[in-house]
Amino acid sequence: MHRPCSNPLTVSLDRRRFLALLGLAAAAPREAEALEFTDAGRLVTDNRENGVRILSAQGEFVGARGAYYGPPVPFAQLPKHLINALVASEDRRFYDHWGLDPRAMARAVWSTLTGRTQGGSTLTQQTIKEIYLKEHSPIVRKLLEEPVLAPILELNLSKEDILFVYLNRVFFGGSAYGIEAAARVYFNKYALSLSVLESAMMVGLLPAPNRYNPHRNFELSRDRGFRVIEQMVEAGSLSRRAADRAKQQAVAIAPSRSAWGGVYPRGTQIGWFARWAEAEANGNSTPEGRQGTRTISTTLDMKIQASAERHMQQALRRHAGAGQIEEGAVVVMRHDGAVVALVGGRDYRQKEWDHATQARRQPGSVAKVFVYLAALQEGSTPDSMVSDAALELGGRPVRNFDDRYLGDITLAAALEKSSNTAAVRVAMRNTGAVRALIRTMNIDDDPEGEAGDLALGTYEARLVDLTAAFASIANHGRMVVPYSVQKVQDSAGTEILTRVLPARSEIRQALAPRHADAMRQMLSGVVERGTGKAADPGFWAGGKTGTTTANRDAWFIGFTEEYVAGIWLGNGDNKPMQGVSGGGLPAQIWRAVMMDIGRGS
């Protein structure tokens, strides 16, 4: 709640009319937009820079992309020494003027005309510029626009409201707009807890946020804060003794959580999920719906995300050297496709490229699942027999991974041991059905190659799509499309996009339930007795291993009764790994994540 001004003047100026009055109609960036002068709360959110805030499924703030605005801090909760530092440094006569300071304005205009940069605008003028006039000509803004608008704002808002709006809007560098965002980015604390020195450093950022950014140059930022403290002494808002004590205060700068245009207080590895959620929200919004600062409520589960990050990092740290592994990716989703965790690579700060949702890699033996599903659709059963004998295709031998050949075996046994020769034989009988199923499951619109290529997975697919295909199997054949966005709100908190989950009868049946359930049991055999034994979490699970030629890719994708997860390991430049196969490290990572989920992470 903000104190109403004592002498309100109800003013709502149409921006286009105002600019036309000044002969500047061409500069109006939006049509018929009213300038707000009476509502401090709306001024905090009006006309914000474009950006998104990402919330987890539990409502936790986990990241921001583009402009990062923290929750507005009420004036009563702003530290008094922060207010004093701001006034002493930026506008010492703030409480005495009516929006304009003629002497300071004259200095600022002269510096602009002579090609130099010097402050001079009052905090009231700076507030108007921050909200409405940033893209306008400096000369026109200082000579015409600010002198007209600043007194009007002063007539409508109290001094406290102007300070409230300014401190919750101004840019502090590091993608942070407003004091709350800045306090979290630089000190990992709430604004109300800022010390005198920390407040002075924040105010010291304002003239040159990038230059005085403490993440870039702590000493320069601290020295600038010392200068602001001296200005407080000069202004009479801080005693010499208190100033000397303030300069001795300990300052702990939070590690930078910024990467690729985003800020992630819970860790930069969330960046891949945030980018994907933003892309999904954009894809379901109009251009107008992408303006300003939006809040995206997502499906992200931070406990599961932390588990996925931890186990992938541990595996890479222990085995990257010997295995010559550079990258890894994880996707975890519920059976309905809600993605609860996503890790797109080794280090988001180093590479923005997402191996979970962007990279297309050969799936290797994971592709056998679709070969056997097609066979089930064509009338086979898990107990149908197929030959595992040696095989040549096009004059070249088809070899099993272990160079063992068992003769006639069931389809279930062939999947469990990941027989290459059996899978190729089954694909040769059902090539068209296999190709159609790959398209139906949204894995590849036009899978290249013949029966051997389809059986051995030499076409390319994304980890997120393969994981969703396994989710469709776990979901008794109902089609699963992965998603991350639950709702989107604009700067004012109005919902502009809401996910409506379809009724079960409205979900497309990608597979007949009996075929999906038969495959569920076949995949559980892979974990119980086959190549996926290292993934066994100690409770019911099914999944499939995959390894490509020369160990360039290693996969494990599987599900429990509640979750589906996909793991990939490999190198961005497609170099071979050493001794890394799907039934080894990927299966172990999968098991660790699923066991964490079973324990509640």
Summary of the structure (lengths in Angstrom):
residues: 601
radius of gyration: 30.4
end to end distance: 40.1
largest distance: 96.1
contacts: 2133
relative contact order: 0.10
helix: 45%
strand: 16%
